[in-house]
Amino acid sequence: MWKLTLVSLLLIYGIAKYFGSTGQPELPVLPSDQYWGPGQAREVDKSIRPFKIDIPKQVIDDLKTRLSRTRSLTKPLEGAAWTYGVNTGYLQTVLEYWREKYNWTERQALLNKYPQFKTNIQGLDIHFYHVKPTVPKDRPVRVLPLLLLHGWPGSVVEFQKAIPLLSTPRPDQDFVFELVVPSLPGYGFSDSAVRPGLGSAQVAVLMTNLMNRLGFEKFYTQGGDWGSLITTNIGILRPTNVLGAHLNLCSSRTVSSTFWSILGSYIPSLIVSDEHWSKMYPLSYHWSRLVEEMGYLHIQSTKPDTVGVALSDSPAGLAAYILEKFSTWTNPEYRFSEDGKLLEKFTIDELLDNLMLYWVTNSITTSMRLYSESFNSAQQSLKLDSANLRVPTGCAIFPHEISYQPESLLRLRYSDLVQVNHMPRGGHFAIFEEPQLLADDVWSFVGLVEKKKKTKQTATSTEL
Ligand SMILES: *[C@@H]1O[C@H](CO)[C@@H](O)[C@H](O)[C@H]1NC(C)=O
Protein backbone atom coordinates (compact mmCIF):
# COMPACT_ATOMS: atom_id res chain seq x y z
CA MET A 1 0.00 0.00 0.00
CA TRP A 2 2.76 2.48 0.93
CA LYS A 3 4.32 1.85 -2.51
CA LEU A 4 1.14 2.94 -4.23
CA THR A 5 1.01 6.04 -2.04
CA LEU A 6 4.63 6.81 -2.81
CA VAL A 7 4.11 6.39 -6.55
CA SER A 8 1.00 8.57 -6.47
CA LEU A 9 2.84 11.25 -4.52
CA LEU A 10 5.76 11.19 -6.94
CA LEU A 11 3.36 11.42 -9.85
CA ILE A 12 1.56 14.35 -8.28
CA TYR A 13 4.90 15.98 -7.53
CA GLY A 14 6.00 15.57 -11.15
CA ILE A 15 2.80 17.01 -12.56
CA ALA A 16 2.88 19.84 -10.08
CA LYS A 17 6.48 20.61 -10.91
CA TYR A 18 5.54 20.69 -14.58
CA PHE A 19 2.57 22.97 -14.05
CA GLY A 20 4.37 24.98 -11.43
CA SER A 21 7.21 26.07 -13.67
CA THR A 22 7.48 29.82 -13.53
CA GLY A 23 8.71 30.40 -17.05
CA GLN A 24 7.73 33.79 -18.41
CA PRO A 25 5.65 33.57 -21.60
CA GLU A 26 6.88 35.82 -24.38
CA LEU A 27 5.59 39.26 -23.49
CA PRO A 28 3.67 41.31 -26.03
CA VAL A 29 5.08 44.62 -27.19
CA LEU A 30 2.46 47.33 -26.79
CA PRO A 31 3.00 50.63 -28.60
CA SER A 32 3.35 53.67 -26.35
CA ASP A 33 1.64 56.01 -28.75
CA GLN A 34 -1.58 54.23 -29.74
CA TYR A 35 -4.21 56.91 -30.30
CA TRP A 36 -7.60 56.52 -28.59
CA GLY A 37 -9.11 59.92 -29.26
CA PRO A 38 -11.52 61.01 -31.97
CA GLY A 39 -10.38 61.43 -35.56
CA GLN A 40 -6.99 60.64 -37.03
CA ALA A 41 -3.99 60.06 -34.78
CA ARG A 42 -2.22 63.37 -34.25
CA GLU A 43 0.22 65.15 -31.97
CA VAL A 44 -1.52 65.91 -28.70
CA ASP A 45 -1.32 69.01 -26.55
CA LYS A 46 1.12 67.98 -23.80
CA SER A 47 0.24 70.75 -21.37
CA ILE A 48 -0.90 69.95 -17.84
CA ARG A 49 -3.95 72.05 -17.05
CA PRO A 50 -5.34 72.74 -13.57
CA PHE A 51 -8.85 71.37 -13.13
CA LYS A 52 -11.66 71.84 -10.65
CA ILE A 53 -14.95 69.98 -10.49
CA ASP A 54 -17.66 72.49 -11.34
CA ILE A 55 -20.94 70.90 -12.31
CA PRO A 56 -23.55 73.20 -13.87
CA LYS A 57 -26.67 73.77 -11.79
CA GLN A 58 -28.88 72.33 -14.58
CA VAL A 59 -27.23 68.93 -14.15
CA ILE A 60 -28.02 68.87 -10.44
CA ASP A 61 -31.55 70.19 -10.99
CA ASP A 62 -32.14 67.54 -13.64
CA LEU A 63 -30.89 64.86 -11.23
CA LYS A 64 -33.33 66.02 -8.51
CA THR A 65 -36.20 66.08 -11.00
CA ARG A 66 -35.41 62.54 -12.07
CA LEU A 67 -35.19 61.40 -8.45
CA SER A 68 -38.55 62.97 -7.70
CA ARG A 69 -40.09 61.09 -10.64
CA THR A 70 -38.76 57.62 -9.75
CA ARG A 71 -41.52 55.06 -10.23
CA SER A 72 -42.53 53.31 -7.03
CA LEU A 73 -40.01 50.56 -6.43
CA THR A 74 -41.03 46.91 -6.51
CA LYS A 75 -41.31 45.70 -2.91
CA PRO A 76 -38.62 43.26 -1.84
CA LEU A 77 -39.65 39.71 -0.99
CA GLU A 78 -40.30 39.15 2.69
CA GLY A 79 -37.09 38.49 4.55
CA ALA A 80 -34.99 38.58 1.37
CA ALA A 81 -32.80 41.47 2.62
CA TRP A 82 -30.18 41.93 -0.18
CA THR A 83 -30.09 38.34 -1.42
CA TYR A 84 -32.13 39.14 -4.56
CA GLY A 85 -29.98 42.17 -5.24
CA VAL A 86 -30.47 45.59 -3.73
CA ASN A 87 -33.21 45.85 -1.10
CA THR A 88 -35.63 48.40 -2.52
CA GLY A 89 -37.08 49.16 0.91
CA TYR A 90 -33.71 50.46 2.00
CA LEU A 91 -32.89 51.95 -1.39
CA GLN A 92 -35.93 54.18 -0.99
CA THR A 93 -34.39 55.87 2.04
CA VAL A 94 -31.12 56.40 0.18
CA LEU A 95 -32.93 57.99 -2.77
CA GLU A 96 -34.83 60.31 -0.46
CA TYR A 97 -31.62 61.42 1.19
CA TRP A 98 -29.99 61.97 -2.21
CA ARG A 99 -32.88 64.16 -3.35
CA GLU A 100 -33.52 66.13 -0.18
CA LYS A 101 -30.44 66.24 2.02
CA TYR A 102 -27.35 65.54 -0.06
CA ASN A 103 -25.64 68.89 -0.63
CA TRP A 104 -23.57 68.80 -3.81
CA THR A 105 -22.19 72.31 -3.28
CA GLU A 106 -20.56 71.14 -0.06
CA ARG A 107 -19.45 67.77 -1.38
CA GLN A 108 -17.99 69.25 -4.54
CA ALA A 109 -15.95 71.68 -2.44
CA LEU A 110 -14.56 68.70 -0.47
CA LEU A 111 -13.66 66.85 -3.66
CA ASN A 112 -11.85 69.98 -4.84
CA LYS A 113 -9.72 70.08 -1.68
CA TYR A 114 -6.67 68.49 -3.35
CA PRO A 115 -5.11 69.87 -6.56
CA GLN A 116 -6.46 68.34 -9.76
CA PHE A 117 -5.31 68.48 -13.36
CA LYS A 118 -6.04 67.20 -16.82
CA THR A 119 -3.57 66.31 -19.52
CA ASN A 120 -3.97 64.63 -22.86
CA ILE A 121 -2.44 61.17 -23.19
CA GLN A 122 -2.76 59.31 -26.48
CA GLY A 123 -5.73 61.43 -27.52
CA LEU A 124 -7.63 61.24 -24.21
CA ASP A 125 -7.89 63.94 -21.55
CA ILE A 126 -6.99 62.21 -18.31
CA HIS A 127 -8.11 63.65 -14.98
CA PHE A 128 -5.97 63.21 -11.87
CA TYR A 129 -5.15 64.50 -8.43
CA HIS A 130 -1.50 65.40 -7.95
CA VAL A 131 -0.72 65.84 -4.28
CA LYS A 132 2.77 66.89 -3.24
CA PRO A 133 3.82 66.23 0.34
CA THR A 134 4.81 68.91 2.78
CA VAL A 135 8.42 68.17 3.63
CA PRO A 136 9.59 69.54 6.98
CA LYS A 137 12.60 71.87 6.62
CA ASP A 138 14.37 70.53 9.68
CA ARG A 139 14.06 66.92 8.58
CA PRO A 140 14.55 66.35 4.87
CA VAL A 141 12.93 63.16 3.58
CA ARG A 142 13.03 61.56 0.16
CA VAL A 143 9.92 62.06 -1.93
CA LEU A 144 8.76 58.91 -3.75
CA PRO A 145 6.10 59.05 -6.47
CA LEU A 146 3.12 56.75 -5.92
CA LEU A 147 0.41 56.04 -8.48
CA LEU A 148 -2.94 55.12 -6.89
CA LEU A 149 -5.48 53.38 -9.15
CA HIS A 150 -9.16 52.80 -8.45
CA GLY A 151 -11.44 50.13 -9.87
CA TRP A 152 -15.11 49.54 -10.71
CA PRO A 153 -17.57 50.73 -9.40
CA GLY A 154 -15.19 53.03 -7.56
CA SER A 155 -13.52 56.28 -8.42
CA VAL A 156 -11.03 58.80 -7.10
CA VAL A 157 -13.52 59.37 -4.27
CA GLU A 158 -12.18 56.18 -2.65
CA PHE A 159 -8.79 57.78 -1.98
CA GLN A 160 -9.87 61.00 -0.25
CA LYS A 161 -9.17 59.74 3.29
CA ALA A 162 -5.92 58.00 2.38
CA ILE A 163 -4.38 61.01 0.59
CA PRO A 164 -3.26 62.84 3.76
CA LEU A 165 -2.13 59.55 5.36
CA LEU A 166 0.30 58.94 2.51
CA SER A 167 1.45 62.48 1.78
CA THR A 168 2.35 63.45 5.35
CA PRO A 169 5.84 62.38 6.54
CA ARG A 170 6.07 59.89 9.39
CA PRO A 171 8.63 60.15 12.17
CA ASP A 172 9.80 56.55 11.66
CA GLN A 173 10.41 56.78 7.88
CA ASP A 174 12.91 58.81 5.84
CA PHE A 175 10.60 59.03 2.80
CA VAL A 176 7.16 60.31 1.94
CA PHE A 177 4.85 59.98 -1.06
CA GLU A 178 3.98 62.33 -3.88
CA LEU A 179 0.61 61.08 -5.06
CA VAL A 180 -0.89 60.79 -8.52
CA VAL A 181 -4.50 59.62 -8.40
CA PRO A 182 -6.06 59.42 -11.88
CA SER A 183 -9.56 58.62 -13.06
CA LEU A 184 -9.22 55.62 -15.37
CA PRO A 185 -10.08 56.30 -19.04
CA GLY A 186 -13.86 56.19 -19.40
CA TYR A 187 -14.34 56.90 -15.68
CA GLY A 188 -15.37 60.16 -14.00
CA PHE A 189 -13.69 63.17 -15.54
CA SER A 190 -11.34 61.22 -17.83
CA ASP A 191 -12.24 60.82 -21.50
CA SER A 192 -13.20 57.43 -22.88
CA ALA A 193 -11.79 55.77 -25.98
CA VAL A 194 -13.79 56.27 -29.17
CA ARG A 195 -12.87 52.90 -30.72
CA PRO A 196 -12.49 49.34 -29.39
CA GLY A 197 -9.32 48.00 -27.85
CA LEU A 198 -8.54 49.99 -24.70
CA GLY A 199 -8.33 47.04 -22.29
CA SER A 200 -6.46 46.74 -19.02
CA ALA A 201 -3.11 46.16 -20.79
CA GLN A 202 -3.49 49.31 -22.89
CA VAL A 203 -4.64 51.28 -19.85
CA ALA A 204 -1.40 50.21 -18.15
CA VAL A 205 0.59 51.77 -21.00
CA LEU A 206 -1.51 54.92 -20.83
CA MET A 207 -1.01 55.29 -17.07
CA THR A 208 2.75 54.79 -17.44
CA ASN A 209 2.72 57.58 -20.04
CA LEU A 210 0.84 59.79 -17.59
CA MET A 211 3.52 59.25 -14.93
CA ASN A 212 6.27 59.90 -17.49
CA ARG A 213 4.50 63.08 -18.58
CA LEU A 214 4.63 64.28 -14.98
CA GLY A 215 8.37 63.60 -14.91
CA PHE A 216 8.30 60.31 -13.02
CA GLU A 217 10.46 57.70 -14.70
CA LYS A 218 10.32 55.36 -11.71
CA PHE A 219 7.43 55.14 -9.32
CA TYR A 220 5.52 52.96 -6.87
CA THR A 221 2.00 51.75 -7.67
CA GLN A 222 -0.99 50.78 -5.54
CA GLY A 223 -4.37 49.38 -6.50
CA GLY A 224 -7.33 47.12 -5.79
CA ASP A 225 -9.92 45.74 -8.21
CA TRP A 226 -9.05 47.01 -11.74
CA GLY A 227 -6.40 49.12 -10.09
CA SER A 228 -4.65 45.94 -9.00
CA LEU A 229 -4.86 44.37 -12.45
CA ILE A 230 -3.65 47.51 -14.18
CA THR A 231 -0.77 48.10 -11.76
CA THR A 232 0.20 44.46 -12.24
CA ASN A 233 0.17 45.00 -16.01
CA ILE A 234 2.31 48.13 -15.63
CA GLY A 235 4.86 46.07 -13.71
CA ILE A 236 4.83 43.33 -16.37
CA LEU A 237 4.85 45.56 -19.47
CA ARG A 238 6.96 48.44 -18.16
CA PRO A 239 9.04 46.87 -15.36
CA THR A 240 11.85 49.42 -15.54
CA ASN A 241 9.38 52.15 -14.57
CA VAL A 242 8.16 50.44 -11.42
CA LEU A 243 9.90 50.60 -8.04
CA GLY A 244 7.31 48.36 -6.43
CA ALA A 245 3.63 47.37 -6.67
CA HIS A 246 1.33 47.23 -3.66
CA LEU A 247 -1.90 45.35 -4.31
CA ASN A 248 -4.99 44.77 -2.22
CA LEU A 249 -6.31 42.20 -4.65
CA CYS A 250 -3.59 39.71 -5.44
CA SER A 251 -4.52 36.92 -7.76
CA SER A 252 -2.74 34.12 -9.48
CA ARG A 253 -5.00 32.76 -12.22
CA THR A 254 -2.50 30.59 -14.00
CA VAL A 255 -2.99 26.95 -15.00
CA SER A 256 -0.65 25.90 -12.23
CA SER A 257 -2.61 27.85 -9.57
CA THR A 258 -5.82 26.16 -10.66
CA PHE A 259 -4.08 22.79 -10.56
CA TRP A 260 -2.76 23.42 -7.06
CA SER A 261 -6.13 24.73 -5.86
CA ILE A 262 -7.82 21.51 -6.96
CA LEU A 263 -5.06 19.33 -5.56
CA GLY A 264 -5.33 21.31 -2.33
CA SER A 265 -8.94 20.25 -1.91
CA TYR A 266 -7.56 16.72 -1.31
CA ILE A 267 -4.38 17.67 0.54
CA PRO A 268 -4.94 21.22 1.82
CA SER A 269 -1.72 21.30 3.81
CA LEU A 270 0.18 21.44 0.50
CA ILE A 271 -0.94 24.98 -0.11
CA VAL A 272 -2.90 26.52 2.75
CA SER A 273 -2.66 26.61 6.54
CA ASP A 274 -5.54 25.42 8.74
CA GLU A 275 -6.17 28.99 9.80
CA HIS A 276 -7.07 30.11 6.27
CA TRP A 277 -8.51 26.86 4.90
CA SER A 278 -12.14 27.96 5.04
CA LYS A 279 -11.37 31.04 2.91
CA MET A 280 -10.90 28.81 -0.13
CA TYR A 281 -12.38 25.40 0.69
CA PRO A 282 -14.62 23.62 0.10
CA LEU A 283 -14.13 24.69 -3.52
CA SER A 284 -17.75 23.92 -4.41
CA TYR A 285 -18.95 26.47 -1.86
CA HIS A 286 -16.55 29.21 -2.95
CA TRP A 287 -17.08 28.62 -6.65
CA SER A 288 -20.84 28.75 -6.31
CA ARG A 289 -20.48 31.96 -4.29
CA LEU A 290 -18.41 33.41 -7.13
CA VAL A 291 -21.08 32.44 -9.67
CA GLU A 292 -23.69 34.11 -7.44
CA GLU A 293 -21.70 37.36 -7.39
CA MET A 294 -20.26 37.49 -10.91
CA GLY A 295 -23.39 37.96 -13.05
CA TYR A 296 -22.55 41.64 -13.49
CA LEU A 297 -19.16 40.69 -14.85
CA HIS A 298 -20.63 38.53 -17.58
CA ILE A 299 -23.02 41.29 -18.66
CA GLN A 300 -20.35 43.98 -18.60
CA SER A 301 -17.89 41.80 -20.46
CA THR A 302 -20.34 41.21 -23.26
CA LYS A 303 -23.13 43.85 -23.54
CA PRO A 304 -22.14 46.91 -21.48
CA ASP A 305 -23.94 49.35 -23.75
CA THR A 306 -27.35 47.72 -23.29
CA VAL A 307 -27.49 47.87 -19.50
CA GLY A 308 -25.72 51.24 -19.75
CA VAL A 309 -28.78 52.84 -21.35
CA ALA A 310 -30.90 52.07 -18.29
CA LEU A 311 -28.26 53.05 -15.74
CA SER A 312 -27.37 56.35 -17.35
CA ASP A 313 -31.02 57.39 -17.65
CA SER A 314 -32.11 56.61 -14.10
CA PRO A 315 -30.31 57.72 -10.97
CA ALA A 316 -32.36 55.19 -8.97
CA GLY A 317 -31.16 52.43 -11.28
CA LEU A 318 -27.57 53.58 -11.05
CA ALA A 319 -27.75 53.71 -7.26
CA ALA A 320 -29.25 50.21 -7.07
CA TYR A 321 -26.62 48.74 -9.36
CA ILE A 322 -23.62 50.32 -7.66
CA LEU A 323 -24.67 50.32 -4.00
CA GLU A 324 -25.40 46.59 -4.08
CA LYS A 325 -21.67 46.09 -4.69
CA PHE A 326 -20.71 48.38 -1.83
CA SER A 327 -22.79 46.24 0.51
CA THR A 328 -21.89 42.71 -0.53
CA TRP A 329 -18.26 43.32 -1.50
CA THR A 330 -17.56 45.03 1.81
CA ASN A 331 -18.77 41.96 3.66
CA PRO A 332 -20.74 39.05 2.15
CA GLU A 333 -22.70 38.70 5.39
CA TYR A 334 -24.16 42.18 4.90
CA ARG A 335 -26.54 40.85 2.27
CA PHE A 336 -28.57 39.21 5.03
CA SER A 337 -29.40 42.59 6.63
CA GLU A 338 -32.34 44.74 5.55
CA ASP A 339 -30.12 47.81 5.27
CA GLY A 340 -27.23 45.88 3.66
CA LYS A 341 -25.18 47.46 6.48
CA LEU A 342 -24.30 50.03 3.89
CA LEU A 343 -23.48 52.64 6.50
CA GLU A 344 -21.44 50.31 8.71
CA LYS A 345 -18.19 51.37 7.01
CA PHE A 346 -19.13 54.35 4.81
CA THR A 347 -21.16 57.50 5.26
CA ILE A 348 -24.12 58.06 3.00
CA ASP A 349 -22.43 61.20 1.63
CA GLU A 350 -19.28 59.27 0.69
CA LEU A 351 -21.30 56.64 -1.14
CA LEU A 352 -23.28 59.31 -2.98
CA ASP A 353 -20.08 61.21 -3.89
CA ASN A 354 -18.91 58.09 -5.68
CA LEU A 355 -22.29 57.74 -7.43
CA MET A 356 -22.14 61.39 -8.44
CA LEU A 357 -18.85 60.84 -10.23
CA TYR A 358 -20.64 58.34 -12.46
CA TRP A 359 -23.85 60.39 -12.74
CA VAL A 360 -22.63 63.90 -13.49
CA THR A 361 -20.10 62.64 -16.03
CA ASN A 362 -22.54 60.09 -17.50
CA SER A 363 -19.73 57.55 -17.49
CA ILE A 364 -21.36 54.32 -16.29
CA THR A 365 -21.48 52.84 -19.82
CA THR A 366 -17.90 53.70 -20.68
CA SER A 367 -16.73 52.48 -17.26
CA MET A 368 -18.31 49.07 -17.87
CA ARG A 369 -16.64 48.75 -21.27
CA LEU A 370 -13.34 48.13 -19.50
CA TYR A 371 -14.68 44.61 -18.85
CA SER A 372 -15.52 44.00 -22.53
CA GLU A 373 -12.13 45.29 -23.61
CA SER A 374 -10.27 43.19 -21.05
CA PHE A 375 -12.13 39.88 -21.21
CA ASN A 376 -12.00 39.27 -24.94
CA SER A 377 -9.83 37.06 -27.09
CA ALA A 378 -7.61 39.91 -28.30
CA GLN A 379 -6.70 40.78 -24.71
CA GLN A 380 -6.41 37.17 -23.58
CA SER A 381 -3.99 36.48 -26.44
CA LEU A 382 -1.55 38.90 -24.78
CA LYS A 383 -1.22 36.22 -22.05
CA LEU A 384 -0.63 38.76 -19.30
CA ASP A 385 -2.65 36.65 -16.84
CA SER A 386 -0.02 33.95 -16.95
CA ALA A 387 2.94 36.33 -16.94
CA ASN A 388 4.91 36.76 -13.73
CA LEU A 389 5.13 40.08 -12.01
CA ARG A 390 8.83 40.44 -11.26
CA VAL A 391 8.98 43.83 -9.60
CA PRO A 392 8.91 43.96 -5.77
CA THR A 393 5.32 43.27 -4.76
CA GLY A 394 3.27 43.65 -1.60
CA CYS A 395 -0.06 41.91 -1.08
CA ALA A 396 -2.54 43.12 1.51
CA ILE A 397 -5.10 40.38 2.00
CA PHE A 398 -8.35 41.68 3.47
CA PRO A 399 -10.55 39.07 5.14
CA HIS A 400 -13.77 39.94 3.26
CA GLU A 401 -12.19 40.20 -0.18
CA ILE A 402 -14.27 38.45 -2.86
CA SER A 403 -11.71 35.71 -3.45
CA TYR A 404 -8.82 34.31 -1.48
CA GLN A 405 -5.54 32.69 -2.47
CA PRO A 406 -2.82 31.63 -0.07
CA GLU A 407 0.70 32.97 -0.21
CA SER A 408 1.94 29.69 -1.73
CA LEU A 409 -0.18 30.27 -4.85
CA LEU A 410 0.54 33.99 -5.00
CA ARG A 411 4.24 33.19 -5.12
CA LEU A 412 3.64 31.35 -8.41
CA ARG A 413 2.69 34.68 -9.98
CA TYR A 414 4.58 37.31 -8.01
CA SER A 415 8.26 36.38 -8.19
CA ASP A 416 9.47 39.07 -5.81
CA LEU A 417 6.83 39.01 -3.10
CA VAL A 418 8.34 41.24 -0.43
CA GLN A 419 5.38 41.45 1.92
CA VAL A 420 2.15 39.52 2.45
CA ASN A 421 -0.11 40.65 5.26
CA HIS A 422 -3.42 39.27 6.43
CA MET A 423 -5.32 42.35 7.50
CA PRO A 424 -7.43 42.30 10.67
CA ARG A 425 -10.61 43.62 8.98
CA GLY A 426 -11.95 45.05 5.73
CA GLY A 427 -13.20 43.98 2.33
CA HIS A 428 -12.97 44.79 -1.35
CA PHE A 429 -12.98 48.60 -1.16
CA ALA A 430 -10.07 48.56 1.24
CA ILE A 431 -8.61 52.04 0.88
CA PHE A 432 -12.10 53.58 1.12
CA GLU A 433 -13.16 51.43 4.05
CA GLU A 434 -9.94 51.11 6.04
CA PRO A 435 -7.67 53.96 4.86
CA GLN A 436 -5.38 53.74 7.87
CA LEU A 437 -4.79 49.97 7.59
CA LEU A 438 -4.15 50.23 3.87
CA ALA A 439 -1.87 53.26 4.19
CA ASP A 440 0.12 51.60 7.02
CA ASP A 441 0.61 48.56 4.82
CA VAL A 442 1.88 50.68 1.93
CA TRP A 443 4.34 52.49 4.24
CA SER A 444 5.64 49.22 5.57
CA PHE A 445 5.96 47.66 2.09
CA VAL A 446 7.83 50.61 0.61
CA GLY A 447 10.00 50.75 3.74
CA LEU A 448 11.06 47.15 3.08
CA VAL A 449 11.76 47.73 -0.60
CA GLU A 450 13.79 50.87 0.10
CA LYS A 451 15.77 49.11 2.82
CA LYS A 452 16.56 46.22 0.47
CA LYS A 453 17.73 48.67 -2.17
CA LYS A 454 20.00 50.40 0.34
CA THR A 455 21.51 47.11 1.51
CA LYS A 456 22.18 46.20 -2.11
CA GLN A 457 23.80 49.57 -2.79
CA THR A 458 26.00 49.31 0.29
CA ALA A 459 27.05 45.80 -0.71
CA THR A 460 27.98 47.02 -4.20
CA SER A 461 29.98 49.99 -2.91
CA THR A 462 31.89 47.77 -0.44
CA GLU A 463 32.82 45.46 -3.32
CA LEU A 464 34.21 48.44 -5.18
C1 LIG B 1 -25.44 73.55 0.80
O1 LIG B 1 -24.21 73.97 1.33
C2 LIG B 1 -23.88 75.31 1.03
C3 LIG B 1 -22.45 75.54 1.50
O2 LIG B 1 -22.27 75.12 2.82
C4 LIG B 1 -24.90 76.23 1.66
O3 LIG B 1 -24.59 77.57 1.35
C5 LIG B 1 -26.27 75.87 1.12
O4 LIG B 1 -27.27 76.63 1.80
C6 LIG B 1 -26.56 74.40 1.32
N1 LIG B 1 -27.79 74.07 0.61
C7 LIG B 1 -28.81 73.47 1.21
C8 LIG B 1 -30.00 73.23 0.34
O5 LIG B 1 -28.79 73.16 2.37
Ligand as a Chemical Component Dictionary entry (heavy atoms), coordinates in Angstrom:
data_LIG
# 
_chem_comp.id                   LIG 
_chem_comp.type                 NON-POLYMER 
_chem_comp.pdbx_formal_charge   0 
_chem_comp.three_letter_code    LIG 
# 
loop_
_chem_comp_atom.comp_id 
_chem_comp_atom.atom_id 
_chem_comp_atom.alt_atom_id 
_chem_comp_atom.type_symbol 
_chem_comp_atom.charge 
_chem_comp_atom.model_Cartn_x 
_chem_comp_atom.model_Cartn_y 
_chem_comp_atom.model_Cartn_z 
_chem_comp_atom.pdbx_ordinal 
LIG C1 C1 C 0 -25.438 73.551 0.799 1  
LIG O1 O1 O 0 -24.213 73.972 1.329 2  
LIG C2 C2 C 0 -23.878 75.308 1.027 3  
LIG C3 C3 C 0 -22.452 75.535 1.496 4  
LIG O2 O2 O 0 -22.274 75.115 2.819 5  
LIG C4 C4 C 0 -24.901 76.230 1.658 6  
LIG O3 O3 O 0 -24.591 77.570 1.346 7  
LIG C5 C5 C 0 -26.274 75.866 1.122 8  
LIG O4 O4 O 0 -27.270 76.633 1.802 9  
LIG C6 C6 C 0 -26.556 74.403 1.322 10 
LIG N1 N1 N 0 -27.789 74.070 0.606 11 
LIG C7 C7 C 0 -28.807 73.474 1.208 12 
LIG C8 C8 C 0 -30.001 73.225 0.335 13 
LIG O5 O5 O 0 -28.792 73.163 2.374 14 
# 
loop_
_chem_comp_bond.comp_id 
_chem_comp_bond.atom_id_1 
_chem_comp_bond.atom_id_2 
_chem_comp_bond.value_order 
_chem_comp_bond.pdbx_ordinal 
LIG C1 O1 SING 1  
LIG C1 C6 SING 2  
LIG O1 C2 SING 3  
LIG C2 C3 SING 4  
LIG C2 C4 SING 5  
LIG C3 O2 SING 6  
LIG C4 O3 SING 7  
LIG C4 C5 SING 8  
LIG C5 O4 SING 9  
LIG C5 C6 SING 10 
LIG C6 N1 SING 11 
LIG N1 C7 SING 12 
LIG C7 C8 SING 13 
LIG C7 O5 DOUB 14 
# 
